Amino acid sequence: MRFHPGRIVALAATALMVSGLILAPTAAADQCAPPGVDSASPLPANLAAAAKGPAADKYTTPTVEPLEAVNTAALGLGTPGTLTVGTLSDAPPSICINSEGQFTGFDNELLRAIAGKLGLKINFVGTDFSGLLAQVAARRFDVGSSSITTTEARRRTVGFTNGYDFGYFSLVVPTGSPITGFDKLAPGQRIGVVQGTVQEAYLVDTLHLDPVKFPDYNTVYASLKTRQIDAWVAPSQQAVGTIKPGDPAQIVENTFSLDNFVAYAVAKENKPLIDALNSGLDAVIADGTWARLYSDWVPRALPPGWKPGSKAAPLPQLPDFAAIAAEKRPDETAPSGPKSTLSQLKDSFLDWGLYKQAIPDLFKTGLPNTLILTISASIIGLALGMALAVAGISRSRWLRWPARIYTDIFRGLPEVVIILIIGLGVGPVVGQLTGNNPYPLGIAALGLMAAAYVGEILRSGIQSVEAGQLEASRALGFSYSSSMRLVVIPQGVRRVLPALVNQFISLLKASSLVYFLGLIASQRELFQVGRDLNAQTGNLSPLVAAGLFYLVLTIPLTHLVNYIDGRLRRGRTPTEAEDPLELSATQEMT
């Protein structure tokens, strides 16, 4: 499930019509900036009711190898000397892209510090959580950094380092909801989670409920505020950072993450890298770096009896977060009154300051990448699609049947499945040719998908040409291949030009799915640039801005389709100097 730019723009337009006013911009906080120790929070409420302390932990290592004993040449890295890290961009303050377009957050800044201890460079690549662990297992990424809780099910896919954080769950409900705790969750309620997270596993495996699954945190929270869902089970730091004063939502209960600690994911067989990261983690704990980053980014009290790193790592020296939280002035923490529906719409869609902030990135990064992906894939689709069309009408079954099988497969599978299969399946095989860069694979996947549709469009156009055209050309002495190439195919293509342009428009919008393969910040297309700024600010205005860019691209193409279609049906309008009857006779002959 993804945001659809057209729907977002429609909502924004509705808000404008309802208000009838020129709305002033609102200040949007950068959620991808470290909030600092002044935002400290004590232990969440109700921990004792469900807490499973770390006494049952059987995975944390007793000790680590000395840092000087780590052989960085034997870590099995995809690029020697560089950690390639798969991460997310939409879950501040743990993992996000900041206003400078850099991957940051507590998880990533801590990993930067660990890489520095090991003498390694680091390269962050954005992806979606649903494909992250599979990409780590396939060695597309050396490390997965995404506040990953180490469940038993996940350990069957990847290996994990020692823990660097310990997560809580928060139960978020609309203001005034009768749901007051986890024990009030029941079948029939719409309970939102982000797909593939440990919160989903908690609802399914522990509470035996069927949750509503969303692709990211902003989408699920937007659905909660509009009461499309009854509750949201969220990571505690994500819930605290997302809910703003005046929002019609509140945290009613918290509990431990019941499935162990938060750690970095690594391919199971790459134990040297796991051991090296564990050594680096203990080193940044010992020199105070972990405590500094934790206090800056996620200042909240640790669960009783738990600490990061190996069992031999020193206990971090942290400020008294509970005391800092207690000293806050009442007006700093008191919630403001509820906002009107119109005010919520204005704040969500019409922040002009964010439009100004988003447009340069959309022009500089999003628009070029969207056009490169779309145009390159279109060229592949047209070339391969023509070959499929010709093969599909061939008299030889050795050409006809493979073309039909290809078309059925690539038209029958969802686009995102094809992109992930090509990226995760073909990617490791051609990694040496692409430099482990998924961008060419994304173009190839889009082109292969487009070819199946273009091939069918061209085949139908060619077969719509009257049989007499082929017979007449053969009677004039043309060979079969020459007749097809010079007479039949040009007429068939001419008849399906509107459908081909429509396919180009569909491909333009499908280009946003390439992000699933993992792209660096400079390779993001329009949708992802808007989505990342949406994650930084919690505001939907950047997505509306991205939607406007899509409209600027697609509306002229839509009108071009209509013009071509009308021109092909009506023919060219004669000028005053031309005889309509003579022109009509000429068109009949051609």
PyMOL commands that set and color helices and strands:
alter all, ss='L'
color gray80, all
select helices_A, chain A and resi 5-19+37-39+47-50+54-56+67-69+72-74+106-118+129-137+152-155+182-184+198-206+217-225+236-242+271-286+289-297+321-326+330-333+341-349+352-392+397-412+415-426+431-434+438-463+467-475+480-495+497-517+521-523+526-537+541-570+580-589
alter helices_A, ss='H'
color red, helices_A
select strands_A, chain A and resi 82-87+90-91+95-97+103-104+121-126+143-149+159-160+168-174+191-194+212-214+231-235+249-256+262-266
alter strands_A, ss='S'
color yellow, strands_A
deselect
rebuild
show_as cartoon
